[in-house]
Amino acid sequence: MKEYVLLFRGGLDFQNASAEQLQKAMEKWKNWIDELAKAGKFSSGQRLNKNAMVMTGTNRQLSDGPYAEGKEIVGGFVAIKAVDIDNAVEIANGCPIFDHNGIVEVREVAS
């Protein structure tokens, strides 16, 4: 088994969603992650806050950030175990973020 990280962008706007929308979305996420855990595929994961600091260049210039459209900002991640990239994509296909037109980037962790 190899390690992969699923990076999430976009999806449900937590700031403007109703309490009912939030509860429904969180239930779907919990169920999806529970299924991954039962299958021995889940390693870890967290939702990320939007506030951040960005360091760039050899001078390590520090700025508030990220300065990108909301749908382009990484909003969270899940680390999973999969046989190969195709299996990782298959696992990502069940992600609830797609219910809200979100994006999942599948990346293999370098060994």
C-alpha positions in Angstrom: 0.0 0.0 0.0 1.1 3.5 -0.8 0.2 6.8 1.0 -1.7 9.5 -0.8 -3.0 12.8 0.2 -6.4 14.1 -1.1 -6.3 17.9 -1.1 -9.7 19.6 -1.1 -10.6 22.9 -2.8 -14.0 24.7 -3.0 -17.1 22.8 -2.0 -19.7 24.0 0.5 -19.3 27.7 1.6 -19.3 27.1 5.3 -19.6 30.8 6.0 -22.9 31.2 4.2 -24.5 27.7 4.5 -27.5 27.2 6.6 -27.4 25.1 9.7 -29.3 22.3 7.9 -26.8 22.4 5.0 -23.9 22.2 7.3 -25.3 19.3 9.3 -26.1 17.3 6.1 -22.7 18.0 4.7 -20.9 17.0 7.9 -22.9 13.8 8.1 -21.8 12.9 4.6 -18.2 13.6 5.4 -18.3 11.6 8.6 -19.9 8.6 6.8 -17.3 8.7 4.0 -14.4 8.9 6.4 -15.9 6.2 8.6 -16.2 3.9 5.5 -12.5 4.6 4.7 -11.5 3.9 8.3 -13.4 0.6 8.3 -11.7 -0.4 5.1 -8.3 0.4 6.6 -7.7 3.2 4.0 -7.9 6.3 6.3 -4.7 7.6 7.9 -5.6 11.2 9.0 -7.3 14.4 7.9 -8.3 17.9 8.9 -10.3 20.9 7.7 -8.1 24.0 7.4 -8.9 27.6 8.3 -8.7 30.2 5.6 -6.3 32.4 7.6 -2.7 31.8 6.6 0.7 33.4 6.2 2.7 32.9 3.0 6.5 33.0 2.8 8.2 33.4 -0.6 11.6 33.8 -2.2 15.1 33.6 -0.9 14.3 36.6 1.4 11.4 34.7 2.8 9.0 37.6 2.3 6.1 37.2 4.6 2.5 38.2 3.7 -1.0 37.4 4.7 -2.5 34.9 2.4 -3.3 32.9 0.5 -4.3 35.3 -2.2 -6.4 33.1 -4.4 -10.0 32.6 -5.3 -11.9 30.7 -2.6 -12.3 27.6 -4.8 -8.5 27.5 -5.3 -7.5 27.5 -1.6 -6.8 24.2 0.0 -9.6 23.8 2.5 -8.6 20.5 4.0 -6.9 17.2 3.4 -7.3 13.5 4.0 -4.3 11.0 4.0 -5.2 7.6 2.7 -3.7 4.2 1.8 -4.2 2.9 -1.7 -2.7 0.3 -3.9 -1.9 2.8 -6.7 -2.9 6.2 -8.1 -6.0 4.6 -9.8 -7.2 3.1 -6.5 -6.6 6.5 -4.8 -8.7 8.2 -7.5 -11.4 5.6 -7.0 -11.4 6.4 -3.3 -11.5 10.1 -4.0 -14.5 9.6 -6.3 -16.7 9.0 -3.2 -15.8 12.3 -1.6 -18.8 14.5 -0.5 -17.1 17.7 -1.8 -18.4 16.8 -5.3 -21.9 17.5 -4.0 -21.0 21.2 -3.9 -18.8 21.3 -7.1 -15.6 21.0 -5.2 -12.2 19.8 -6.3 -10.0 16.9 -5.1 -6.3 16.8 -6.0 -4.8 13.3 -5.5 -1.1 13.3 -4.7 1.2 10.3 -3.8 3.4 10.9 -0.8 7.0 10.5 -1.8 8.8 7.6 0.0 
